């Protein structure tokens, strides 16, 4: 009798193969993660109107100082 873990792994493998995919090995995953570099987060948050815009502008100015 097949347990749940084996059943799930078998089904995932079948679905991956049907889609033409294959799961990454741990070594491949580590290499992939090493290539990905975390860049700085940049951007502007814009509030179109209201009190939120005033509060955000005040906080932003305070942070810049």
N, CA, C and O atoms as a GROMACS GRO file, in nm:
protein
  260
    1UNK      N    1   0.084  -0.118   0.000
    1UNK     CA    2   0.000   0.000   0.000
    1UNK      C    3   0.088   0.124   0.000
    1UNK      O    4   0.189   0.130   0.070
    2UNK      N    5   0.051   0.223  -0.078
    2UNK     CA    6   0.129   0.345  -0.094
    2UNK      C    7   0.087   0.448   0.011
    2UNK      O    8  -0.032   0.468   0.035
    3UNK      N    9   0.186   0.511   0.074
    3UNK     CA   10   0.149   0.614   0.171
    3UNK      C   11   0.132   0.749   0.100
    3UNK      O   12   0.163   0.764  -0.018
    4UNK      N   13   0.082   0.846   0.174
    4UNK     CA   14   0.049   0.975   0.116
    4UNK      C   15   0.171   1.045   0.056
    4UNK      O   16   0.162   1.103  -0.052
    5UNK      N   17   0.283   1.040   0.125
    5UNK     CA   18   0.404   1.106   0.077
    5UNK      C   19   0.447   1.049  -0.058
    5UNK      O   20   0.476   1.124  -0.151
    6UNK      N   21   0.450   0.916  -0.069
    6UNK     CA   22   0.489   0.853  -0.195
    6UNK      C   23   0.390   0.888  -0.306
    6UNK      O   24   0.430   0.914  -0.420
    7UNK      N   25   0.262   0.887  -0.273
    7UNK     CA   26   0.159   0.919  -0.372
    7UNK      C   27   0.175   1.061  -0.424
    7UNK      O   28   0.168   1.086  -0.544
    8UNK      N   29   0.197   1.155  -0.331
    8UNK     CA   30   0.215   1.294  -0.371
    8UNK      C   31   0.338   1.311  -0.460
    8UNK      O   32   0.331   1.377  -0.564
    9UNK      N   33   0.450   1.253  -0.419
    9UNK     CA   34   0.572   1.263  -0.498
    9UNK      C   35   0.554   1.204  -0.638
    9UNK      O   36   0.600   1.262  -0.736
   10UNK      N   37   0.487   1.089  -0.646
   10UNK     CA   38   0.464   1.026  -0.776
   10UNK      C   39   0.377   1.114  -0.864
   10UNK      O   40   0.406   1.132  -0.983
   11UNK      N   41   0.270   1.170  -0.807
   11UNK     CA   42   0.181   1.256  -0.885
   11UNK      C   43   0.250   1.383  -0.930
   11UNK      O   44   0.233   1.425  -1.044
   12UNK      N   45   0.330   1.446  -0.842
   12UNK     CA   46   0.403   1.566  -0.881
   12UNK      C   47   0.498   1.533  -0.996
   12UNK      O   48   0.505   1.606  -1.094
   13UNK      N   49   0.571   1.422  -0.983
   13UNK     CA   50   0.664   1.384  -1.089
   13UNK      C   51   0.592   1.363  -1.221
   13UNK      O   52   0.641   1.407  -1.326
   14UNK      N   53   0.476   1.298  -1.218
   14UNK     CA   54   0.399   1.277  -1.341
   14UNK      C   55   0.356   1.410  -1.402
   14UNK      O   56   0.368   1.428  -1.523
   15UNK      N   57   0.307   1.501  -1.320
   15UNK     CA   58   0.262   1.631  -1.370
   15UNK      C   59   0.379   1.712  -1.425
   15UNK      O   60   0.366   1.778  -1.529
   16UNK      N   61   0.493   1.709  -1.357
   16UNK     CA   62   0.612   1.778  -1.407
   16UNK      C   63   0.650   1.726  -1.545
   16UNK      O   64   0.676   1.804  -1.637
   17UNK      N   65   0.653   1.594  -1.560
   17UNK     CA   66   0.691   1.534  -1.688
   17UNK      C   67   0.593   1.571  -1.798
   17UNK      O   68   0.634   1.599  -1.911
   18UNK      N   69   0.464   1.571  -1.767
   18UNK     CA   70   0.363   1.608  -1.867
   18UNK      C   71   0.383   1.752  -1.916
   18UNK      O   72   0.358   1.782  -2.032
   19UNK      N   73   0.427   1.838  -1.826
   19UNK     CA   74   0.450   1.978  -1.861
   19UNK      C   75   0.589   2.002  -1.921
   19UNK      O   76   0.621   2.114  -1.962
   20UNK      N   77   0.670   1.898  -1.925
   20UNK     CA   78   0.805   1.912  -1.978
   20UNK      C   79   0.900   1.976  -1.878
   20UNK      O   80   1.001   2.034  -1.917
   21UNK      N   81   0.869   1.965  -1.752
   21UNK     CA   82   0.952   2.024  -1.648
   21UNK      C   83   1.018   1.914  -1.566
   21UNK      O   84   0.978   1.798  -1.569
   22UNK      N   85   1.120   1.955  -1.493
   22UNK     CA   86   1.180   1.863  -1.398
   22UNK      C   87   1.218   1.943  -1.275
   22UNK      O   88   1.263   2.057  -1.287
   23UNK      N   89   1.201   1.886  -1.158
   23UNK     CA   90   1.237   1.958  -1.035
   23UNK      C   91   1.388   1.980  -1.026
   23UNK      O   92   1.466   1.897  -1.074
   24UNK      N   93   1.428   2.091  -0.966
   24UNK     CA   94   1.570   2.119  -0.946
   24UNK      C   95   1.624   2.034  -0.833
   24UNK      O   96   1.555   2.007  -0.735
   25UNK      N   97   1.749   1.993  -0.847
   25UNK     CA   98   1.816   1.926  -0.736
   25UNK      C   99   1.857   2.034  -0.636
   25UNK      O  100   1.855   2.152  -0.668
   26UNK      N  101   1.895   1.993  -0.518
   26UNK     CA  102   1.940   2.089  -0.417
   26UNK      C  103   2.060   2.167  -0.466
   26UNK      O  104   2.071   2.288  -0.442
   27UNK      N  105   2.151   2.100  -0.534
   27UNK     CA  106   2.271   2.166  -0.586
   27UNK      C  107   2.235   2.270  -0.692
   27UNK      O  108   2.290   2.380  -0.691
   28UNK      N  109   2.143   2.236  -0.782
   28UNK     CA  110   2.098   2.331  -0.884
   28UNK      C  111   2.029   2.451  -0.821
   28UNK      O  112   2.047   2.564  -0.865
   29UNK      N  113   1.949   2.425  -0.717
   29UNK     CA  114   1.878   2.533  -0.649
   29UNK      C  115   1.975   2.629  -0.582
   29UNK      O  116   1.957   2.750  -0.589
   30UNK      N  117   2.080   2.576  -0.518
   30UNK     CA  118   2.180   2.661  -0.453
   30UNK      C  119   2.252   2.747  -0.555
   30UNK      O  120   2.278   2.865  -0.530
   31UNK      N  121   2.285   2.690  -0.671
   31UNK     CA  122   2.351   2.767  -0.777
   31UNK      C  123   2.257   2.877  -0.828
   31UNK      O  124   2.301   2.990  -0.850
   32UNK      N  125   2.131   2.845  -0.845
   32UNK     CA  126   2.033   2.943  -0.892
   32UNK      C  127   2.020   3.058  -0.792
   32UNK      O  128   2.019   3.174  -0.831
   33UNK      N  129   2.010   3.025  -0.663
   33UNK     CA  130   1.997   3.128  -0.560
   33UNK      C  131   2.121   3.217  -0.556
   33UNK      O  132   2.110   3.337  -0.534
   34UNK      N  133   2.239   3.157  -0.578
   34UNK     CA  134   2.363   3.234  -0.574
   34UNK      C  135   2.367   3.336  -0.688
   34UNK      O  136   2.423   3.444  -0.673
   35UNK      N  137   2.308   3.300  -0.803
   35UNK     CA  138   2.306   3.392  -0.918
   35UNK      C  139   2.213   3.510  -0.895
   35UNK      O  140   2.237   3.620  -0.945
   36UNK      N  141   2.108   3.486  -0.820
   36UNK     CA  142   2.010   3.592  -0.792
   36UNK      C  143   2.068   3.686  -0.688
   36UNK      O  144   2.108   3.643  -0.580
   37UNK      N  145   2.072   3.813  -0.720
   37UNK     CA  146   2.125   3.909  -0.624
   37UNK      C  147   2.012   4.001  -0.580
   37UNK      O  148   1.931   4.048  -0.660
   38UNK      N  149   2.010   4.025  -0.452
   38UNK     CA  150   1.908   4.113  -0.396
   38UNK      C  151   1.949   4.256  -0.425
   38UNK      O  152   2.051   4.304  -0.375
   39UNK      N  153   1.870   4.324  -0.505
   39UNK     CA  154   1.898   4.463  -0.536
   39UNK      C  155   1.827   4.555  -0.439
   39UNK      O  156   1.737   4.514  -0.366
   40UNK      N  157   1.869   4.679  -0.438
   40UNK     CA  158   1.802   4.773  -0.349
   40UNK      C  159   1.660   4.801  -0.396
   40UNK      O  160   1.631   4.801  -0.516
   41UNK      N  161   1.573   4.823  -0.302
   41UNK     CA  162   1.434   4.854  -0.334
   41UNK      C  163   1.424   5.005  -0.350
   41UNK      O  164   1.456   5.080  -0.258
   42UNK      N  165   1.378   5.047  -0.465
   42UNK     CA  166   1.364   5.190  -0.491
   42UNK      C  167   1.226   5.216  -0.546
   42UNK      O  168   1.158   5.124  -0.592
   43UNK      N  169   1.186   5.339  -0.541
   43UNK     CA  170   1.058   5.375  -0.599
   43UNK      C  171   0.995   5.489  -0.522
   43UNK      O  172   1.051   5.540  -0.424
   44UNK      N  173   0.879   5.527  -0.566
   44UNK     CA  174   0.805   5.636  -0.505
   44UNK      C  175   0.665   5.589  -0.473
   44UNK      O  176   0.600   5.526  -0.557
   45UNK      N  177   0.620   5.619  -0.355
   45UNK     CA  178   0.482   5.591  -0.318
   45UNK      C  179   0.406   5.722  -0.331
   45UNK      O  180   0.445   5.824  -0.273
   46UNK      N  181   0.300   5.720  -0.407
   46UNK     CA  182   0.223   5.841  -0.428
   46UNK      C  183   0.082   5.822  -0.376
   46UNK      O  184   0.012   5.728  -0.415
   47UNK      N  185   0.040   5.910  -0.290
   47UNK     CA  186  -0.098   5.914  -0.245
   47UNK      C  187  -0.165   6.026  -0.322
   47UNK      O  188  -0.115   6.139  -0.324
   48UNK      N  189  -0.274   5.998  -0.384
   48UNK     CA  190  -0.335   6.095  -0.472
   48UNK      C  191  -0.398   6.213  -0.401
   48UNK      O  192  -0.394   6.324  -0.452
   49UNK      N  193  -0.457   6.191  -0.284
   49UNK     CA  194  -0.522   6.303  -0.216
   49UNK      C  195  -0.548   6.267  -0.070
   49UNK      O  196  -0.537   6.152  -0.030
   50UNK      N  197  -0.583   6.367   0.007
   50UNK     CA  198  -0.628   6.343   0.144
   50UNK      C  199  -0.520   6.354   0.248
   50UNK      O  200  -0.406   6.391   0.221
   51UNK      N  201  -0.560   6.319   0.369
   51UNK     CA  202  -0.472   6.326   0.484
   51UNK      C  203  -0.353   6.230   0.471
   51UNK      O  204  -0.244   6.260   0.519
   52UNK      N  205  -0.375   6.118   0.407
   52UNK     CA  206  -0.266   6.021   0.390
   52UNK      C  207  -0.151   6.084   0.314
   52UNK      O  208  -0.034   6.060   0.346
   53UNK      N  209  -0.182   6.165   0.213
   53UNK     CA  210  -0.078   6.230   0.134
   53UNK      C  211   0.001   6.327   0.221
   53UNK      O  212   0.124   6.333   0.210
   54UNK      N  213  -0.066   6.401   0.305
   54UNK     CA  214   0.002   6.498   0.391
   54UNK      C  215   0.092   6.426   0.492
   54UNK      O  216   0.205   6.469   0.516
   55UNK      N  217   0.042   6.319   0.552
   55UNK     CA  218   0.121   6.245   0.650
   55UNK      C  219   0.243   6.182   0.584
   55UNK      O  220   0.353   6.186   0.639
   56UNK      N  221   0.224   6.124   0.465
   56UNK     CA  222   0.335   6.060   0.395
   56UNK      C  223   0.440   6.162   0.357
   56UNK      O  224   0.560   6.135   0.371
   57UNK      N  225   0.399   6.279   0.309
   57UNK     CA  226   0.493   6.382   0.272
   57UNK      C  227   0.574   6.429   0.393
   57UNK      O  228   0.695   6.449   0.384
   58UNK      N  229   0.507   6.445   0.506
   58UNK     CA  230   0.576   6.487   0.628
   58UNK      C  231   0.677   6.381   0.672
   58UNK      O  232   0.790   6.415   0.709
   59UNK      N  233   0.638   6.255   0.669
   59UNK     CA  234   0.730   6.148   0.708
   59UNK      C  235   0.848   6.137   0.613
   59UNK      O  236   0.960   6.112   0.656
   60UNK      N  237   0.823   6.155   0.484
   60UNK     CA  238   0.929   6.145   0.385
   60UNK      C  239   1.031   6.257   0.405
   60UNK      O  240   1.152   6.234   0.399
   61UNK      N  241   0.981   6.377   0.428
   61UNK     CA  242   1.071   6.490   0.452
   61UNK      C  243   1.153   6.468   0.578
   61UNK      O  244   1.272   6.499   0.582
   62UNK      N  245   1.089   6.415   0.681
   62UNK     CA  246   1.157   6.388   0.806
   62UNK      C  247   1.267   6.283   0.787
   62UNK      O  248   1.375   6.294   0.846
   63UNK      N  249   1.239   6.181   0.705
   63UNK     CA  250   1.338   6.076   0.678
   63UNK      C  251   1.457   6.130   0.601
   63UNK      O  252   1.570   6.089   0.626
   64UNK      N  253   1.435   6.222   0.508
   64UNK     CA  254   1.543   6.277   0.427
   64UNK      C  255   1.640   6.359   0.510
   64UNK      O  256   1.759   6.368   0.478
   65UNK      N  257   1.590   6.419   0.617
   65UNK     CA  258   1.675   6.505   0.702
   65UNK      C  259   1.764   6.427   0.791
   65UNK      O  260   1.841   6.484   0.868
   0.00000   0.00000   0.00000
